[in-house]
Amino acid sequence: MNTGTLQRNRQAAGNVPAPHRYEQLAELIVDTIDNGTLAPGERLPSVRAVSEQHGISISTVLQAYRLLEDRGVLVARPQSGFYVAATQGGTLALPSASRLRSKASTVSISGAVAALLEHASNPALVPLGCAVPDAALLRSHRLDLALARAARQHGDRHNVYGTPRGDPRLRREISRRAMRIGHALSPDDVVITNGCTEAFTLALSAVARPGDTIAVESPTYFGFLHTLEVLGLKVLELPTDPVEGIHIEAFARLLDAGPVAACLLSSSFSNPLGVSMPDARKRELLALLARHGVPLIEDDVYGDIHFARERPTPFIALDGGANTLYCSSFSKSLAPGYRVGWIAPGKYAQQVVDRKLAFSLCSPVLPQVALADFLASGAYDAHMRRLRRLLEENLRHLTRAIEASFPAETRVSRPAGGFALWVELPRGFDSRALFDAALELGICFAPGDVFSASRRFRNCLRLSAGWRWSERIEEGVRRLGQLAGRQHRS
Ligand SMILES: Cc1ncc(COP(=O)(O)O)c(C=O)c1O
């Protein structure tokens, strides 16, 4: 399972000395999970018990547990201990790392994206194609009340043009929450946007000009590709590992070979691979980008949907915002229909505010006021605790259903957050043909080729688990797996 990752880490480091004691212990735990002695969802022995049993210090055991927690192998439950993460399948391998493509290319994806989004929003289809949780899972009565109250009490006050930077109270609440991601922001550092989509669009247009090249992980979120196409930007698809993230050494070689205007990453539980780069790799990437003067546009829209105790550290917290434009929104966690996102653009603030004025003048005021009230009430944390549990459970069901019905050679991601899985079938498999056949059966998913400008990953698909698990969904996955099996054998 994750043993490979630990070994790969060491190989990547070259001739390094023998592993630390905590790494050895982590490897032992992974082996114990691999051989089935510890099952998904099972509790690990207490830190004290392991410390006594192995004659090592408590802090060494904790270090090993935390390492595995960061890797999504274990989950810490407050006041209860460490558990084997429920989402690990174990019977299917992880997807392969994507390969190097050394040339930047223009993007032409808008038709495919529009067609997919139309199917993905069709309620008649089994919803495995939509990268947003169902409104029924997201629904918060307190947010509904906050919106109703804002409209009832001060409807006329809020029916105005807001400032281009956005509602000051909402910016204050967002900057308060930034402390939890390990980065100090002031309300003046934040610009409210229409979803994360406007945030990364503003960021791209602030740092790049038409014809410039933007480096992205590969596979990458098709919304990034669509925006790059519309802005006339080229894309450089970086080789990406499903656990370690983008291949930094390969990126370094590409940066030596030609100019790159920015790097655009979905940084926590990336869409679609589900990767969160380990902090050490993030630091390496930041150092590389800083050396080449390339800004990083970080999209952290899934960061709050973490199954481990802590959320992944965003890049902005590691470089203090020196070279990072941070983008996020409430779309995946609370209210996609409110269209409220934000950007912390750092030194590009003026360019971003100019563009915000030019593109949309300001964001709608009422949803911002309601969200500010909701955040100030403290209700967001309880809401997120509930949502994380539900989505983790959904991913566990989806993983099991894939294991039970897809061909044995199928590979599948094991994200420690978010709500989508990246599924890889053997080379030569055609997920477009599967997509057409699945639509006929009333099932929608996202075919792999929309996640690449060069239309790679035709043998892959992304399945989302944002809906409450049901017989209908289970049956949809089963039929999809059977279809895939038939196509694979023919
Ligand atoms: C990585 C990523 N960023 C942004 C978005 C869209 O965010 P928003 O609805 O806030 O514009 C999505 C939606 O799928 C996404 O996957």
The ligand as a Tripos MOL2 file, in Angstrom:
@<TRIPOS>MOLECULE
LIG
   16    16     1     0     0
SMALL
NO_CHARGES

@<TRIPOS>ATOM
      1 C1         -9.9890   22.6340   -8.0030 C.3       1 LIG1
      2 C2        -11.2660   23.4100   -8.1740 C.ar      1 LIG1
      3 N1        -11.2340   24.7370   -8.0940 N.ar      1 LIG1
      4 C3        -12.3460   25.4750   -8.2370 C.ar      1 LIG1
      5 C4        -13.5660   24.8850   -8.4980 C.ar      1 LIG1
      6 C5        -14.7770   25.7530   -8.6540 C.3       1 LIG1
      7 O1        -14.9360   26.5370   -7.4950 O.3       1 LIG1
      8 P1        -16.0790   27.6250   -7.3830 P.3       1 LIG1
      9 O2        -17.3940   26.9250   -7.5040 O.co2     1 LIG1
     10 O3        -15.8840   28.2350   -6.0490 O.co2     1 LIG1
     11 O4        -15.8770   28.6100   -8.4850 O.co2     1 LIG1
     12 C6        -13.6410   23.4990   -8.6140 C.ar      1 LIG1
     13 C7        -14.9200   22.8410   -8.9270 C.2       1 LIG1
     14 O5        -14.9670   21.6960   -9.3050 O.2       1 LIG1
     15 C8        -12.4650   22.7400   -8.4300 C.ar      1 LIG1
     16 O6        -12.4820   21.4110   -8.4930 O.3       1 LIG1
@<TRIPOS>BOND
     1     1     2 1
     2     2     3 ar
     3     2    15 ar
     4     3     4 ar
     5     4     5 ar
     6     5     6 1
     7     5    12 ar
     8     6     7 1
     9     7     8 1
    10     8     9 2
    11     8    10 1
    12     8    11 1
    13    12    13 1
    14    12    15 ar
    15    13    14 2
    16    15    16 1
@<TRIPOS>SUBSTRUCTURE
     1 LIG1         1 GROUP 0 **** ****
